[in-house]
Amino acid sequence: MALIRLSLKAMFLCVAGFACSNCNALHGQTIAGTWQGTLSTKESERVVLKFAKPDGNGSQRGTLTLIDRGPSGIPLFSVTFLPPELNVTIADITYRGKLSADNKSITGVWMQDAQSYPLTLVLATPETLWIYSGPALIPPMAATADPVFEVATIKPSRGDDKGWSCGFKALRFKAENASVTDLIKFAYKVRDRQVDGGPSWINEDKFDIAAETDTPGQPSDDQKRSMVRKLLADRFGLEVQVAQREFPVYALTAVKSPPEVTAGNPPGATSRGNIYVTDGADGHTAVQFINYTMPELADILMNFIQDRQIVDETGLTGRFNLVLKIPTNTFYERQGPDDMDRATAYFVAVQSLGFKLVRKRSPLEVIVINHLDKPSAN
């Protein structure tokens, strides 16, 4: 395993991005640009740090790219540049360096897991800039395509108590220890409360599934769900009807105008959202959402506030960046030392950004199962 890792904590990793001094110009030094260097470890991992020019408030932002792993940059949690001293934090990693007098190199120390490693960064030029040379990204599947799984293998799982997983990697679909209810939730984008009927084994029997699409290109989320719906119909004989029923819900509303969010990627740019987590010195854990829509945020919040469905009524369209701050002990334990449970902590964090979760009743789609069989042979 490579030395550098961005620690996955629960289902998150974390990051935010800000903080610097506007005195850079007074010293005639700047870190704006792309800096790259190789860690002095046996893995010799190449690191790329890119810093934007300070904004009008003097705040400095930047990204970290592990160029041998992929081309995507991760927003830095904090950047502080008091010439010539640079301090950078991301998750459980810190880098402290000193900018040279000619503004062309930064000599410093990379710290992670109580270990220190020397790291010298050099200002890249168009000729020296490192470029990710890994496999090319798969182009998107045609929007008009109606894909199916060309090959699908379904086997009974071992039936232990481990959690289930279900999802796509490139053109392949994989499910582990998944019940039919789990597959229906993925295929129809619903929660447990929105699945009605079926035999007793719908939750008890667990399956491992491997399948591959018949159409070239990276499928969209709708195309992925469509393929799993077809798999359930073809191999499990699933027949359903979609009904509307009224449920108690929490409506996610915006009570502050505008709420404390920033714009994410513009339309047409990459739409994949990311979540990063880091523990702060103030006793709070920052959960940063990068490039998320409000319905996606509502869906994530339901992992922590589970007594009701959460529906988006903010009226905000597009993608946004935001940070929720949760007491660290409560983030890792269901109940914190101050008796604040996890759901309450997320209520408070959402409200601090100018949102509110309002109790009401609202119609939701329900998947009613009319017929279901054990899976057919491979």
Rosetta blueprint (number, residue, H / E / L):
1 M L
2 A L
3 L L
4 I L
5 R L
6 L L
7 S L
8 L L
9 K E
10 A L
11 M L
12 F E
13 L L
14 C L
15 V L
16 A L
17 G L
18 F E
19 A L
20 C L
21 S L
22 N L
23 C L
24 N H
25 A H
26 L H
27 H H
28 G L
29 Q L
30 T L
31 I L
32 A L
33 G E
34 T E
35 W E
36 Q E
37 G E
38 T E
39 L L
40 S L
41 T L
42 K L
43 E L
44 S L
45 E L
46 R E
47 V E
48 V E
49 L E
50 K E
51 F E
52 A L
53 K L
54 P L
55 D L
56 G L
57 N L
58 G L
59 S L
60 Q L
61 R L
62 G E
63 T E
64 L E
65 T E
66 L E
67 I L
68 D L
69 R L
70 G L
71 P L
72 S L
73 G L
74 I E
75 P E
76 L L
77 F L
78 S E
79 V E
80 T E
81 F E
82 L E
83 P L
84 P L
85 E E
86 L E
87 N E
88 V E
89 T E
90 I E
91 A L
92 D L
93 I E
94 T E
95 Y E
96 R E
97 G E
98 K E
99 L E
100 S L
101 A L
102 D L
103 N L
104 K L
105 S E
106 I E
107 T E
108 G E
109 V E
110 W E
111 M E
112 Q E
113 D L
114 A L
115 Q E
116 S E
117 Y E
118 P E
119 L E
120 T E
121 L E
122 V E
123 L E
124 A L
125 T L
126 P L
127 E L
128 T L
129 L L
130 W L
131 I L
132 Y L
133 S L
134 G L
135 P L
136 A L
137 L L
138 I L
139 P L
140 P E
141 M L
142 A L
143 A L
144 T L
145 A L
146 D L
147 P L
148 V L
149 F E
150 E E
151 V E
152 A E
153 T E
154 I E
155 K E
156 P E
157 S L
158 R L
159 G L
160 D L
161 D L
162 K L
163 G L
164 W L
165 S E
166 C E
167 G E
168 F E
169 K E
170 A L
171 L L
172 R E
173 F E
174 K E
175 A E
176 E E
177 N E
178 A E
179 S L
180 V H
181 T H
182 D H
183 L H
184 I H
185 K H
186 F H
187 A H
188 Y H
189 K L
190 V L
191 R L
192 D H
193 R H
194 Q H
195 V E
196 D E
197 G L
198 G L
199 P L
200 S L
201 W H
202 I H
203 N H
204 E H
205 D L
206 K L
207 F E
208 D E
209 I E
210 A E
211 A E
212 E E
213 T E
214 D L
215 T L
216 P L
217 G L
218 Q E
219 P L
220 S L
221 D H
222 D H
223 Q H
224 K H
225 R H
226 S H
227 M H
228 V H
229 R H
230 K H
231 L H
232 L H
233 A H
234 D H
235 R H
236 F H
237 G L
238 L L
239 E E
240 V E
241 Q E
242 V E
243 A E
244 Q E
245 R E
246 E E
247 F E
248 P E
249 V E
250 Y E
251 A E
252 L E
253 T E
254 A E
255 V L
256 K L
257 S L
258 P L
259 P L
260 E L
261 V L
262 T E
263 A E
264 G L
265 N L
266 P L
267 P L
268 G L
269 A L
270 T L
271 S L
272 R L
273 G L
274 N E
275 I E
276 Y E
277 V E
278 T E
279 D E
280 G L
281 A L
282 D L
283 G L
284 H E
285 T E
286 A E
287 V E
288 Q E
289 F E
290 I E
291 N E
292 Y E
293 T L
294 M H
295 P H
296 E H
297 L H
298 A H
299 D H
300 I H
301 L H
302 M L
303 N L
304 F L
305 I L
306 Q L
307 D L
308 R L
309 Q E
310 I E
311 V E
312 D E
313 E L
314 T L
315 G L
316 L L
317 T L
318 G L
319 R L
320 F E
321 N E
322 L E
323 V E
324 L E
325 K E
326 I E
327 P E
328 T H
329 N H
330 T H
331 F H
332 Y H
333 E L
334 R L
335 Q E
336 G L
337 P L
338 D L
339 D L
340 M L
341 D E
342 R H
343 A H
344 T H
345 A H
346 Y H
347 F H
348 V H
349 A H
350 V H
351 Q H
352 S H
353 L L
354 G L
355 F E
356 K E
357 L E
358 V E
359 R E
360 K E
361 R E
362 S E
363 P E
364 L E
365 E E
366 V E
367 I E
368 V E
369 I E
370 N E
371 H E
372 L L
373 D L
374 K L
375 P L
376 S L
377 A L
378 N L
